Structures are given as C-alpha cells and as structure tokens.
Amino acid sequence: MKACNNVLLSVLTSLLLCLVHGTGKGPVGIYGLTKRFVVFGDFNFDAISIVDLDMGGIVGQLILHDEESDPENQGISYQDVEGGLPNAIQNWTKPVGLTTCDTCLDLWMTSHKRFNFYRIHLTRPLMEMADNADFTEFADSIIEPYNPWGQQKEQPFDDGQWRYLDMKRDGSVGFFSQRVYGLFQFLERNESVKMCWNCQARK
C-alpha cells in the first residue's frame, strides 16, 4: 500500500507540474491534509480541489467565483480564457497559498487578485471530512475577504504580492509570505500580525 501511495503521489506531482509548465499557472497552493488527501488551489479553474491519492481523482471541489463569472456561462471555453480574455475572469480570486488546521472551521487562502487574503468558512473541519472520506459539504463553504491585522485596521500593503501560507496543525499560529517584505506571523484568534525577523513557532 505504501508503494502504491508513493506511485500515486508521483503521478499527481507530475500532472501538477505539467499543468504549471503548460500555462504558467495551474495548481499553485498545495496543502497535505493527510497521507491520502491533498488540497490544492487551481488558477486555471479558479477553484480549490481535494484529491484522493489512494483512489485517484477529485473528491471535493469549491468554485471560488460566482456563476456570472464562469466562462462557460458566457459561451467562452477555458482554453479561450487562457488565450487572453481577461474580462471573462476579472472577478476570479486566483488562489496562491492554502492552509488550515486539524480542528479549524476555516481554510485560509492568499491570492494575486482582488483581495490578497481570504478566509473560507467550512461546515466542519477538513480533517473531519477526511476521517469520513466524504467531502460533499466542501462545495457549500463560504469565502470572504480576510484581514489578519484585524477587520478594523488597514492592511499595510495591498499589491497582490502575497504568497504562501502555513499554519501549525493545532491552529495556534500561522505564517504567510509577502514578495517584498518577506515572512509574517499571524495569530488568527487575536487578529495580530508581526514581521518575522526572528519568529519562533509556539510549542
């Protein structure tokens, strides 16, 4: 079984790399939920998908844009969109980084477009969905803009240069990177952020 998992993981990685090299975008943020399930954000379809490495294929998906912003509802193919029709995708969120914790009812996401940071409200933790091997509810998740500095404060930069995310499995502390200013530590429960000159993860 372990050998099979390694083969499936290699195949998935190869496919993701092919998509990235094929369009310059493709899957960007990847979060390893368990040994079996992987969560990834996809630029091409503006979606977050969950892949089952044991069975193969997508077992859960959240489309990040509304129906009006979907190219297929405008009579446009996804291939045409990649060929250069920005008006069709101007409302897409374009996921970059993804993270959550084992008991969190939220999934955090950074983005190049629109708002830089989002919080996705889950009906129950992704780990709980993984335990039951059922991600049906994931499609019902609700996405909203998120300001780690606190909703009453202004973000110090708003330039679409936010990058990758990570968080301790217990949700006590998270990290995100910004292209110009580097690494930051955020405490979601306290809505506080500090630049990481010498960040130390809490035990």
Steps between C-alpha positions, in 0.01 A plus 500: 500500500786738585661434162166562330460832684848606392419419138171693515671797663765498227233488231305787662816709533585438136152603390513818707840589356370443148215744564735758645745475211216487249341836586733661750225470761314180582497371858693734729416456869520140621405389853560145618191421704585133565708232331195427289346841429663810351341845466614725216406832347472519123549822299357347182155434645507744794418218739625311802496125447560198721673199346484141628850355450382144573206485262611770260295800390333805651265420791408854603505843338413861580459740206621840618312725256128547446309357204500831313882496497518147363623497138270211405197712593631771268544263208879506543720193538770478766750465217388838363542653845860386517541646151439848634147608591557680833146642516363149543708435811531845659299382802703185558688472827802309364618294802869493594556371854276274709502387862275382782534300822365167617209648695454830315166598352685726256735460207727799432607601151728764347438637152661711226174666406222703663549463875836358603378278783184294538340287769280212388241391755455122510195310620739281701878453513661349191669242722158383617387471138815302427432261788165420338643511146210730408563852367150564365452794738815673379309646203276685749790691656477881505790723396554854632783757503721470809729755665746334741573840656140521618187610321521853646856558375636577155740256339850653469527384139249404237700417190410142408843376607388265778633149466503180701323405821564253778354431843574272793274197504344619828417841348695695765709701253522550125749645254470672164753654265493821303722543196662826608484494880565132564354275769226593748349320798130533571280394790151457360330486839651836606501662154864603535796492261872554540788496255725199552851623565541219750168315514475197722205263471314449825529160661 
